[in-house]
Amino acid sequence: MSEENNKTISVKIFNTEVIIPIFQSKELTLKLVEKLEKHMFSVYKEYQVFLTQMIAIRTAYDFLVSLELLSEELRNLKKNILSILEEVNDRINTITAQLDNSEEKRIDRS
């Protein structure tokens, strides 16, 4: 593994030398490479065939499925947060209206 420059690194993934962009740090990039290679080997064990292109495509698909699941989870979290914020806003408006009403009644009594 040699560094090509500050933004890329040359690594060996599944017996193939690849130059990849560094993600956040060299250490994190190498951890991701290790995770990728482990996944590729698990796909290889599943198929019991050493077809690099098929394994790479299946690995890409598996990671895209994971990405889509995480994206869906993020969208749901955003919806929940927006709903909670709307509820908080409604409560604040209710409290503000009650305070305004009590202030008006206090002024009327004076």
PyMOL commands that set and color helices and strands:
alter all, ss='L'
color gray80, all
select helices_A, chain A and resi 26-47+52-109
alter helices_A, ss='H'
color red, helices_A
select strands_A, chain A and resi 2-3+8-13+16-21
alter strands_A, ss='S'
color yellow, strands_A
deselect
rebuild
show_as cartoon
